[in-house]
């Protein structure tokens, strides 16, 4: 069995508050984990948003609890587990699959 062919069962967006001035370090540490597919420094209520994918809800819980929440300089997290997605509008899909309005 090809380990890269493991299907994603659970996806979550984790909204993270961090110690001011530690953005670069926290993003670097998040990007070291292959299950953390995307991470962004943002402005607003939260400081960082991370997209996490796992092969089970238990693995997702483990990643958030032991990999994200335990990182140095992470003060708090709020997690939104995805219930349904529309992959055809996902940025990683080709531009030709995105509906257009017919305008130039």
GUMAR-36187 format. One record per residue (C-alpha): residue number from 1; residue in three letters; z, y, x. Coordinates in nm, 4 decimals, decimal comma. Example, Ala and Ser with C-alpha at 12.3 -4.5 7.8 and 13.67 -1.06 7.14 Angstrom:
BEGIN
+-----+------+----------+----------+----------+
! pos ! code !       zz !       yy !       xx !
+-----+------+----------+----------+----------+
!   1 !  ala !   0,7800 !  -0,4500 !   1,2300 !
!   2 !  ser !   0,7140 !  -0,1060 !   1,3670 !
+-----+------+----------+----------+----------+
END
This chain:
BEGIN
+-----+------+----------+----------+----------+
! pos ! code !       zz !       yy !       xx !
+-----+------+----------+----------+----------+
!   1 !  unk !   0,0000 !   0,0000 !   0,0000 !
!   2 !  unk !  -0,0927 !   0,3437 !   0,1300 !
!   3 !  unk !   0,2225 !   0,5637 !   0,1407 !
!   4 !  unk !   0,0103 !   0,8770 !   0,1021 !
!   5 !  unk !  -0,1196 !   0,7433 !  -0,2296 !
!   6 !  unk !   0,2269 !   0,7690 !  -0,3907 !
!   7 !  unk !   0,1895 !   0,9497 !  -0,7197 !
!   8 !  unk !   0,3929 !   1,2556 !  -0,8042 !
!   9 !  unk !   0,6202 !   1,1935 !  -1,1000 !
!  10 !  unk !   0,8494 !   1,4950 !  -1,0782 !
!  11 !  unk !   0,7771 !   1,8564 !  -0,9893 !
!  12 !  unk !   1,0205 !   2,1463 !  -0,9830 !
!  13 !  unk !   1,0256 !   2,5106 !  -0,8901 !
!  14 !  unk !   1,3450 !   2,6071 !  -0,7098 !
!  15 !  unk !   1,4468 !   2,9731 !  -0,7191 !
!  16 !  unk !   1,6637 !   3,0470 !  -0,4176 !
!  17 !  unk !   1,9004 !   3,3291 !  -0,3230 !
!  18 !  unk !   1,9547 !   3,3605 !   0,0514 !
!  19 !  unk !   2,1471 !   3,5697 !   0,3000 !
!  20 !  unk !   1,9564 !   3,8965 !   0,3576 !
!  21 !  unk !   1,7534 !   3,8970 !   0,6775 !
!  22 !  unk !   1,7132 !   3,5174 !   0,6963 !
!  23 !  unk !   1,3835 !   3,4893 !   0,5097 !
!  24 !  unk !   1,1756 !   3,3702 !   0,8068 !
!  25 !  unk !   1,4254 !   3,1014 !   0,9066 !
!  26 !  unk !   1,4736 !   2,9685 !   0,5521 !
!  27 !  unk !   1,0966 !   2,9545 !   0,4892 !
!  28 !  unk !   1,0421 !   2,7761 !   0,8220 !
!  29 !  unk !   1,3040 !   2,5139 !   0,7355 !
!  30 !  unk !   1,1629 !   2,4617 !   0,3858 !
!  31 !  unk !   0,8120 !   2,4132 !   0,5227 !
!  32 !  unk !   0,9364 !   2,1331 !   0,7514 !
!  33 !  unk !   0,9807 !   1,9038 !   0,4506 !
!  34 !  unk !   0,6609 !   1,7350 !   0,3254 !
!  35 !  unk !   0,7939 !   1,7214 !  -0,0327 !
!  36 !  unk !   0,8217 !   2,0995 !  -0,0439 !
!  37 !  unk !   0,4581 !   2,1754 !  -0,1184 !
!  38 !  unk !   0,4788 !   2,5544 !  -0,1357 !
!  39 !  unk !   0,7376 !   2,8186 !  -0,0532 !
!  40 !  unk !   0,7245 !   3,1962 !  -0,0887 !
!  41 !  unk !   0,9384 !   3,4970 !  -0,0034 !
!  42 !  unk !   0,9475 !   3,7081 !  -0,3202 !
!  43 !  unk !   1,0942 !   4,0348 !  -0,4447 !
!  44 !  unk !   1,3169 !   4,0436 !  -0,7511 !
!  45 !  unk !   1,6132 !   3,8443 !  -0,8765 !
!  46 !  unk !   1,5439 !   3,5608 !  -0,6299 !
!  47 !  unk !   1,4493 !   3,5751 !  -0,2631 !
!  48 !  unk !   1,2490 !   3,2531 !  -0,2212 !
!  49 !  unk !   1,0620 !   3,0207 !  -0,4573 !
!  50 !  unk !   0,9804 !   2,6641 !  -0,3543 !
!  51 !  unk !   0,7621 !   2,4059 !  -0,5270 !
!  52 !  unk !   0,8994 !   2,0551 !  -0,4791 !
!  53 !  unk !   0,7202 !   1,7292 !  -0,5657 !
!  54 !  unk !   0,8739 !   1,3808 !  -0,5634 !
!  55 !  unk !   0,7947 !   1,0287 !  -0,6754 !
!  56 !  unk !   1,0980 !   1,0174 !  -0,9096 !
!  57 !  unk !   1,3529 !   1,2432 !  -1,0745 !
!  58 !  unk !   1,6237 !   1,0857 !  -0,8589 !
!  59 !  unk !   1,4320 !   1,1734 !  -0,5420 !
!  60 !  unk !   1,3749 !   1,5266 !  -0,6741 !
!  61 !  unk !   1,7502 !   1,5660 !  -0,7335 !
!  62 !  unk !   1,8204 !   1,4340 !  -0,3829 !
!  63 !  unk !   1,5751 !   1,6790 !  -0,2226 !
!  64 !  unk !   1,7170 !   1,9795 !  -0,4048 !
!  65 !  unk !   2,0800 !   1,8824 !  -0,3515 !
!  66 !  unk !   2,0665 !   1,7674 !   0,0102 !
!  67 !  unk !   1,7628 !   1,9410 !   0,1633 !
!  68 !  unk !   1,7443 !   2,2785 !  -0,0086 !
!  69 !  unk !   2,0971 !   2,3618 !  -0,1218 !
!  70 !  unk !   2,2478 !   2,2524 !   0,2104 !
!  71 !  unk !   2,0206 !   2,4734 !   0,4239 !
!  72 !  unk !   2,1981 !   2,7404 !   0,6248 !
!  73 !  unk !   2,1821 !   3,0808 !   0,4523 !
!  74 !  unk !   2,1059 !   2,9420 !   0,1043 !
!  75 !  unk !   2,3582 !   3,1088 !  -0,1265 !
!  76 !  unk !   2,2487 !   2,9690 !  -0,4648 !
!  77 !  unk !   1,9631 !   2,7950 !  -0,6427 !
!  78 !  unk !   1,8230 !   2,7686 !  -0,9931 !
!  79 !  unk !   1,5841 !   2,4829 !  -1,0676 !
!  80 !  unk !   1,3086 !   2,4585 !  -1,3276 !
!  81 !  unk !   1,1775 !   2,1029 !  -1,3657 !
!  82 !  unk !   0,8160 !   2,0946 !  -1,4811 !
!  83 !  unk !   0,7687 !   1,9237 !  -1,8175 !
!  84 !  unk !   0,3904 !   1,9489 !  -1,8285 !
!  85 !  unk !   0,1246 !   2,1062 !  -1,6105 !
!  86 !  unk !  -0,2354 !   2,2117 !  -1,6366 !
!  87 !  unk !  -0,3741 !   2,0949 !  -1,3041 !
!  88 !  unk !  -0,7224 !   2,2329 !  -1,3791 !
!  89 !  unk !  -0,5862 !   2,5852 !  -1,3274 !
!  90 !  unk !  -0,3939 !   2,4980 !  -1,0138 !
!  91 !  unk !  -0,5001 !   2,7090 !  -0,7119 !
!  92 !  unk !  -0,5587 !   2,3984 !  -0,4988 !
!  93 !  unk !  -0,8450 !   2,2879 !  -0,7256 !
!  94 !  unk !  -1,1921 !   2,4163 !  -0,6535 !
!  95 !  unk !  -1,2896 !   2,7588 !  -0,7883 !
!  96 !  unk !  -1,5676 !   2,6003 !  -0,9911 !
!  97 !  unk !  -1,3114 !   2,4310 !  -1,2158 !
!  98 !  unk !  -1,1494 !   2,7595 !  -1,3167 !
!  99 !  unk !  -1,2837 !   2,8997 !  -1,6454 !
! 100 !  unk !  -1,4572 !   3,2361 !  -1,6197 !
! 101 !  unk !  -1,5009 !   3,5160 !  -1,8711 !
! 102 !  unk !  -1,8745 !   3,5591 !  -1,8092 !
! 103 !  unk !  -1,8231 !   3,8999 !  -1,6456 !
! 104 !  unk !  -1,9618 !   3,9798 !  -1,3021 !
+-----+------+----------+----------+----------+
END
